[in-house]
């Protein structure tokens, strides 16, 4: 979606999203006493694209936006296309709100048309009988892919027959597309245009490692020269042709990749030949045996849209309907990468409710690697399963340790997709009543877990480093200079007792890449914790959230820290040491180190080990007791005031 600048810039805070049309009209007209019946004429007089309404999950944005869409149609004849992230989310909304809207459904699994469309071919007829009347009057509801299709040639023209689009929840990954083709498929691709065939052949011979950027084009150039041509010659010839599709081989079909791949190849090769830097969007992975290519799916092709102003073809890209985006965590800076002129309204989020108790594990991030999910080959080994079972047992222990726990409590689970069923089965085997389960990056808009007594979130949804950086390069496009250097950031977790805990969070040195990474991790956690709809929970209804991740979540106040047995032992030992020092100093003004070691000695901690533990923690003990340590390691070593 490419949009242009709104006619106002004022910051507006709303009680609910239901009032945002009035707020927009007030800003346009400058009249704070505007009447509801005047809203539509005022808005019709201005082009108002690219408005992001930031409203926290559970604020009623979907309900209010649906009411508004119905009102716009019934009272003003304005059609709304309501766009969501998935058919499952749509089904939930349609059922909950008893909607009689047209649901734009795709073809079913197994349908010939769907099968070949996924490979990039449009030559097969439908075999599933799916027939949707997209011209039916009134509002319609559809997956967001209808305005962001992978294939730029396959836009559904009916999307432009609406005056308003409402996009409910934003997943920035939907703005980029990624396809892959194997080395074997490259070798088998028979293309009728010789120059395209030459490039495909050179790429198929370049599977020598992990290649992208300059290294990839060095390799491709070498193979083109071996074939009696050159990269420069190939580029000249590519500019003079329109790349054709592959002919479908129904006996052993391969992806119809040449058009999109050659488009990206041409851009990168031109920059390579002119020694200009560029973000790589073509990647060869010899070990995986595949070539991956990425692209940003915006803006719309110019030929699809009539010019907004007759005689001015450049206005065509601004002629799509007004777009309103409803999202709790959309980063305005990132949104401007795909909707360049964005105005934002903010619905203020209430303070975290005291009766929704959050307990968080702060010792480590609990990443895919922690749970033996990365690298992928490791995930199914016996050792990996045993590692995860330790974490599942820890979840069981913490759930059962909650105050007033009952086996009848409904528990919701959010974790990584490859282990969601495995984890739920393990918890059920330990008499935990798993009421519902959702995987990371598949939870937005869902109300499935809003009634659970306990919500468990296992793991930090950090993306795999390699795939993430490839995605970031595609999202920011070829022109933005990016780097992949990682780093650690210190972040703060705010506790209910007023204290602050510092944690170390994985990130990137490049500010753009780090912002995109934060959107996919921190705000994925934010979306997860709000599946319980904390701000809608009755004050007398005590709920619990267990976070097995040290990622701080905006707006969330943590009541207690979940600890491993090792840390619990260390914390208990520290508390005992502080108490012993304070008592001794209170009596005599000093506490001898040998006496403190004796007080710490247990069946599992010898006097000598206790002495070493004190040495390692002198500074913390001094700060906690207001004392000064002196005397070294001898008998006179002591803490004094």
ZADOPA-319221 format. One record per residue (C-alpha): residue in one letter; x, y, z. Coordinates in steps of 0.1 Angstrom, whole numbers, plus 5000, padded with zeros to 4 digits. Example, Ala and Ser with C-alpha at 12.3 -4.5 7.8 and 13.67 -1.06 7.14 Angstrom:
# residues 2
a512349555078;s513749895071;
END
This chain:
# residues 641
x500050005000;x501450344991;x499650635006;x500151015007;x500351265035;x497151335055;x496051695058;x496651725096;x499251635121;x497651685155;x498051425182;x494651285193;x494051045223;x490750865222;x488650685248;x487750415223;x488450355186;x484750415180;x485250785181;x488150815157;x486150925126;x484851215146;x488351295159;x489651295123;x486951525111;x487551765140;x491251785130;x490351845094;x487752105100;x489152265131;x485652265146;x485552085180;x481752105181;x481251905150;x478051695148;x478051325139;x476051385108;x478651615095;x481551365098;x481151185065;x480851485042;x483951645058;x486051325055;x484851275019;x486251615010;x489851515020;x492051225010;x492851065043;x495250765038;x497650585060;x496050635095;x497350395122;x495150355153;x497250225181;x494850055205;x495749795231;x494449435227;x491049405243;x490149775238;x487249685216;x488849795184;x487449505163;x483949535177;x483849915173;x485349905138;x482749645127;x479949865141;x481450165122;x481649965089;x478049855093;x477050225100;x478950355071;x477150115047;x473650145062;x473650515066;x475950645039;x476350365014;x480150345020;x481550005015;x484349875037;x486749585030;x487749455064;x491149275063;x492549035089;x495648815092;x493948475088;x490748285079;x490648145115;x490648505129;x487948595104;x485748295114;x486048395150;x485048755143;x482148655120;x480748415146;x481248645176;x479548945159;x476948745138;x478148915106;x476348875073;x479249005054;x480848845023;x483748635034;x486348615006;x487548265010;x490448104991;x490447774974;x490547464996;x493547235002;x493746984974;x492047214949;x493947204915;x493747584912;x495247634947;x497947364941;x499247524910;x498747884922;x501147814951;x503747714925;x503048034905;x500847904877;x497348034869;x496447774843;x494247534863;x490447544869;x488947524904;x488147174916;x486847254950;x483747444940;x484647764959;x482648054945;x482548394962;x480548684949;x483048964954;x480649214938;x477949154965;x476849494980;x477849585015;x480949525036;x483249225030;x485949055051;x489048895038;x492648795046;x495149075042;x496848885014;x494149014990;x495849354991;x499349194995;x499548894972;x502848724966;x502448744929;x502149114918;x500248994886;x497448844907;x495749144923;x492049104927;x490649414911;x487549404933;x489649534962;x489449884946;x485549874946;x485549984983;x485850334997;x487550215029;x489949945040;x490249855076;x493349645083;x492849475117;x496349395131;x499649425112;x502249155107;x505149325090;x506248985076;x503148995053;x504749285035;x507549075022;x507448755001;x509948465001;x510148184976;x512747904972;x513747684944;x516047374947;x519247314928;x517547024911;x514547244901;x516947504887;x518647234866;x515347104853;x513947444844;x513647454806;x513147824796;x512547934761;x514548264763;x518248184760;x519448464782;x517148354810;x518247994805;x521948114807;x521348284841;x519447994855;x522147754844;x524847974860;x522847994893;x522447614894;x526247574891;x526847824920;x525847594949;x529347604965;x528347725000;x526248005015;x526448274989;x524748614985;x525848964975;x529249014958;x530248654965;x527248524946;x527748744916;x531448654915;x530448294912;x527648354886;x530048574865;x532548294864;x530048034851;x528648274825;x532148334812;x532647954810;x529447944789;x530948194765;x529048504776;x529348764804;x527248924832;x527349254813;x526149094781;x523348914800;x522249234816;x521949414782;x519849124768;x517649104799;x516749474795;x515449414760;x512949124768;x509949054789;x510648744809;x508248464801;x506648214825;x507747854826;x505647594808;x503847384834;x505047024836;x502146844853;x504046524857;x506746684879;x505847054884;x508447304896;x507947654908;x507247914882;x510148134894;x511848314864;x509848644863;x510348744899;x513748604902;x515048774871;x513649104883;x515649084915;x518648944898;x518749224873;x518749494900;x521449324920;x523649244890;x523449604879;x524649724913;x527349454913;x528649564879;x528749924890;x530449844923;x527449984943;x526449824976;x523049664979;x520949455003;x521049094991;x517748944983;x518948634965;x520648374987;x522148034978;x522447775006;x524347474992;x523847265024;x520047305022;x520247264984;x518047574978;x518047924964;x515948174983;x514748504969;x512848774987;x510949094977;x508849364993;x505249324981;x504449704979;x503449924961;x500649824938;x501449794901;x500650114883;x498649954855;x496049824880;x494950164892;x493250444873;x494850794879;x493250974908;x493551294888;x492751274851;x495751364830;x498251304858;x499350934856;x501650974886;x498551014909;x497550654901;x499450504931;x497350724954;x493950614941;x493350314963;x490750344991;x491450525024;x493350275047;x492850265085;x495150025103;x494149905138;x497149765157;x498349765193;x502049755185;x502649885150;x505950085149;x505250405130;x508750435117;x508650075103;x505150135089;x506550415069;x508650165050;x505550025034;x503050315039;x505350615035;x503050875050;x501450755082;x499550945109;x499050785142;x496350805168;x497050655203;x494450495225;x496050525260;x496450185277;x495350155314;x497950065341;x498549695345;x495749545367;x496849435402;x494749115401;x496548985370;x499748845386;x502748825364;x505648585373;x508748605351;x511948405346;x514748665344;x517848445343;x518048395305;x516148455273;x514948085269;x515548095231;x515047835204;x518647725212;x517847685249;x514947455240;x517147265215;x515147385185;x518047545167;x519747425146;x516747245132;x518546905128;x519046895166;x515346945175;x514246575171;x517146415189;x516646235222;x518946475240;x516846775227;x513646615239;x515146555273;x516246915275;x512747045267;x511246805292;x513246975319;x511547305309;x508147145307;x508547005342;x509547345354;x506347485340;x504347215357;x506047295390;x505447665388;x501847625378;x501147395407;x502947625431;x500647915424;x498548025454;x495247845456;x496047625426;x493347375416;x493647095390;x490447245375;x492247565365;x492247625328;x495747685315;x496647855282;x499947785265;x501947995240;x505247865227;x507047785194;x505047615167;x507347305164;x506847215200;x503347345208;x501647005207;x504546835224;x504547085253;x500747065257;x500746685258;x503546685284;x501546925306;x498346735303;x500346415313;x501146595345;x497446675352;x497647035340;x494347125323;x495647285290;x492547465278;x494047615246;x497347655228;x498647905203;x502047935187;x504148255185;x503548455153;x500048305150;x498248465179;x497248815168;x493448885170;x492748555188;x490448545218;x490948175224;x492848225257;x490848515272;x489148295298;x492148085311;x493048115347;x496748075340;x498648185308;x502048025302;x504448165277;x507447945271;x510448095253;x511448425238;x510348445201;x513648545187;x513748465150;x516548255135;x519448495129;x519948395092;x516348395081;x515648715101;x518448915084;x517348805050;x513848915058;x515049245071;x516949315039;x513749245019;x511549455041;x513849765040;x514449705003;x517549744982;x518250104990;x518750095028;x522250025039;x522049755067;x524449555088;x523949225106;x526249275136;x524549155168;x524949295203;x523449275238;x521349555253;x520549615289;x516849655295;x514749705326;x511949485341;x509649685365;x508649495396;x505449535416;x507449625447;x508949925430;x512349765423;x513849745389;x515749435375;x518249465347;x518349195320;x520549145289;x518549135257;x519849015223;x519649275195;x521449445165;x523849735163;x522049865132;x519150075145;x516849985116;x517549615119;x517149635157;x513849815154;x512549545131;x513949275155;x512249435184;x508949435165;x509249065160;x510248975196;x509249235222;x505949305206;x505248945199;x505548895237;x503249195242;x500649045219;x501048705237;x500548845273;x497349025261;x495748705249;x494448685285;x492849025279;x494149155313;x492349495311;x488949315307;x489349075337;x486949155365;x488649295396;x487648995417;x488948745393;x492548655401;x494648545370;x498248445366;x500748485338;x503948275338;x506648415315;x509548185308;x511548455290;x513548755303;x512248985276;x510749295292;x507149355280;x505949725277;x503349815302;x503649485322;x504449495359;x506049175373;x505049055407;x507648785413;x510648625397;x510648265386;x513948105396;x515847795388;x516847575418;x520347705415;x519348065417;x516847995445;x519747845465;x521948135458;x519248385467;x518448195499;x522148185508;x522448565501;x519448645523;x520848425551;x524348595549;x522848945549;x520748845580;x523748705598;x525949015591;x523149255602;x522549065634;x526249045643;x526949415634;x523849515655;x525349345686;x529149415682;x529549635652;x531349365633;x530849015617;x533948795613;x534148615580;x534848275597;x531648305617;x529648395586;x531148095567;x530147875597;x526648005595;x526347925558;x527847575561;x525347295552;x525446935541;x526047045505;x528247355512;x531547305531;x533147565552;x535847615525;x533247655498;x531347895519;x534448105524;x534948115486;x531348215481;x531848505505;x534948625486;x532948625453;x530048825468;x531949075491;x530749385472;x527149275471;x527249195508;x528749535516;x526149715496;x523249515511;x524349565547;x526049905547;x529349755559;x532949755548;x534949435545;x538649435557;x541349195567;x541848975537;x541548595541;x542948565577;x541048505609;x540648875614;x538748925581;x535449085590;x532549315580;x532349635600;x530249945601;
END
